[in-house]
Amino acid sequence: MTDIQDITEEEAANNLPFLITMCERNRTVWRIKRPDGCTVLLSPLIQHGPPIDQEVISQVEEFKKEYMEKTPKEAQVDEAA
């Protein structure tokens, strides 16, 4: 991530697509200051990984269901806890 870049509200409004691209590519954080002194940040959000495909989730749930059906009651973990 680069240092925080200070810009005015007018600059941000005129260049928003560019600012978003820089957030995405270079992890740039923009501090946008309004004439009245109010300040906001435009910053990238870190994703922990790509979304999981629904088919994979379904397969995991099916495996869990089958596994729990085969596991003796006394060996099962209490899911309510």
Helices and strands as residue ranges (DSSP letters): E 4-8, H 9-14, H 16-26, E 29-33, E 39-42, H 54-70, G 73-75
